[in-house]
Amino acid sequence: MLRKADQPGSSSNIDTFLDPELSLSQNYSEHSDVYSFGVFLLELISGCEAHNRNMSSPYETLVFQAKHKNDVDNFVDMTLGEHEKHNGATNMMKLALLCVDVSYRRPSMRQIVQELECIQREIAPFYSQFSEEIGVVTLGSELFQ
């Protein structure tokens, strides 16, 4: 049975991926895709869902937590190994925070891919299966044009 919050048209977990700057215009763009991708990166880094129903305040989302954490080690998923935590995860955290920043400061998807490839090369010596390059990504905003 669907709960009311999970029904289409209502405020749901998907809302946490929406760019807050879209609230009025609904003009989807690469900048709004970048924001959503940044939220996704934060989920990967932390091992937590973007919208945790156990949080004390509805405004205390994963993005809020990431922006207000002083210590990256306390935000990063503890199941990651030491090399990933200190090398790749720190750089991914910085990238994710750029993605969820105000739109004019957000990187392009091309810049994100380049940065992810740099991070990949940095941690690749620890994991040989991650040696392939990142492929082409179709943006969500391009799917609906």
Secondary structure as GFF3:
##gff-version 3
##sequence-region A 1 145
A	DSSP	three_ten_helix	4	6	.	.	.	ID=ss1
A	DSSP	three_ten_helix	13	17	.	.	.	ID=ss2
A	DSSP	alpha_helix	22	25	.	.	.	ID=ss3
A	DSSP	alpha_helix	30	46	.	.	.	ID=ss4
A	DSSP	alpha_helix	62	68	.	.	.	ID=ss5
A	DSSP	alpha_helix	72	75	.	.	.	ID=ss6
A	DSSP	alpha_helix	82	83	.	.	.	ID=ss7
A	DSSP	pi_helix	84	88	.	.	.	ID=ss8
A	DSSP	alpha_helix	89	99	.	.	.	ID=ss9
A	DSSP	three_ten_helix	103	105	.	.	.	ID=ss10
A	DSSP	alpha_helix	109	123	.	.	.	ID=ss11
A	DSSP	three_ten_helix	124	126	.	.	.	ID=ss12
A	DSSP	three_ten_helix	128	130	.	.	.	ID=ss13
A	DSSP	alpha_helix	140	143	.	.	.	ID=ss14
###
